[in-house]
């Protein structure tokens, strides 16, 4: 079984590839209407998931049951939020954007608590 940092980083790569392919589609079609969803996919899906993975790799003592919950909350948030943004832009319900955004905040709060709780591991 792979480690939690691996899962964060491989999911980050998947989100990056989705963002790249969609960015290429937008560039080719000239239709940038869903650029906000694309940007949130790249920033939250790729960047934050990768940073979470690198943190857990650098601070293995932070890997716990809460870290596993963090992975699943962040993964669901990074699927729901960009799709919700796209739906809202297209005039559909903003509910999924709101739920996804709330989950993004919960994921960051879990991460913040984890970093705080393991602060001694990062002191020099």
Beta strands, then each sheet from edge to edge (+ up, - down):
end
